[in-house]
Amino acid sequence: GAGVSQSPSNKVTEKGKDVELRCDPISGHTALYWYRQSLGQGLEFLIYFQGNSAPDKSGLPSDRFSAERTGGSVSTLTIQRTQQEDSAVYLCASSLQSSGNTIYFGEGSWLTVV
Amino acid sequence: AQSVSQHNHHVILSEAASLELGCNYSYGGTVNLFWYVQYPGQHLQLLLKYFSGDPLVKGIKGFEAEFIKSKFSFNLRKPSVQWSDTAEYFCAVRGTGFQKLVFGTGTRLLVSP
């Protein structure tokens, strides 16, 4: 596609429920990133994919968070048993390859846990 | 590990004023440096980037940044701001050998007409 596409754009969920956030990267981009932007905070790195593998998942805050990527394209970020502190904008980004190229961001998925 | 520090959290300027936003990074090796901008209600967009070569980098909308290796800095500048420059600005660094971008906490710029 023309840009990084994320869905849903907004999600309100009850504490304790599981949520899935989807990212469709720019066509041909092999590197995919998930970041989190909380109110008043900067962008916090969560996980990086190269193809379908995740060589760096060091930013995932707890084992409630997981992500997968299939077919070298679409990625899903799953948050289990959501907590109020999970409320944030979850940003997906992609690039042609992991280094030496610009990273392009999607518009984000705004998650509110009530 | 890489880290980025943005000194100004909030900046308020009048139109036509000059802008300089500070960015310092911590990493001992070669780096790629970026400035991203997020306009109200919009997604992050690349403003400019430095990979190698001329340390003075020019980006979109009249912005420029200078990489000073000895100071580990990559400050963003614009000679004359406009109301439409109101946005949040993020500095980011990627050390060679790393894949992820590490971002600063951002600077909110408000330009009053």
Interface residues (C-beta under 8 A of the other chain):
Chain A: A31 Y33 Y35 Q41 G42 L43 F45 Y48 Q50 P55 D56 G59 L91 A93 S98 S99 G100 T102 I103 Y104 F105 G106 E107 G108
Chain B: N32 F34 Y36 Q42 H43 L44 Q45 L46 K49 F51 F90 A92 R94 T96 F98 Q99 K100 L101 V102 F103 G104 T105 G106
